[in-house]
Amino acid sequence: FIMKNFIITVLVFLFTAVCAIPQESGALKKLQDEFRNVEDISADFKQFNNGKLSLSGKLLYKKSNKLRLELKNAVIISNGKDNWNYSKKDKKVVISDHDESSPGVFSLEKFIYDYPSHCNITESNENSSIIVNLKPKGSDLNFSNAKLYPDSENFIKKLIISDMDNNQYLIEFSNLKVNSGIADDKFNFVPPEGTKVIDLR
């Protein structure tokens, strides 16, 4: 269950730096330019699957493709070369290569600079707030629709995404911090003593 939920959560996190305003306004390019100055991001998050809380934790990101997801019973880490999926309950870690061509691997840079062109982007209003709607042009992305709720600084405070099976995922972000100087050692993993190691590299 960890990997499925992990993919849903981090896949949508791309929108914290992109697509807060439709592409035709020119804001997408501005946000892409601004992202080049973003060295790291941290945020707390909650994810609801069809209205039920399924995940909560903390997400850390650092260029390039460094990612750390801290959940109640698991820690998922990538340093851009290796991935670690550690189960606290089972005291087991699975190590794998970071392969950007794999559908289960997250690349924030790819989402920001490559994927937006695959979506039709429109605006709507909801409770006096502008909502950004994204609909993939084809079937190459694994969601059918997304609604983004940007805050005043063009970061996403909430996102609702529907997958191909009409399941709905709500992700809420809080305590967002940019360029706080996250240490590189946060994106490497040393298994605790007694951990079962499964190395698939």
ABEGO torsion letter per residue (X at the ends): XAAAAAAAAAAAAAAAABGABBAAAGAAAAAAAAAAABABBBBBBBBBBGGBBABBEBBBBBOBGBBBBBBAABBBBBAGABBBBBBAAAGBBBBBBBBAABAABBBAAAAAAAAAAABBBBBBBBGGBBBBBBBBABAABABABBBBBBBAAGBBABBBBBBAAGBBBBBBBBGBBBGAGBBAAAABBBBBBGBBBBBAX
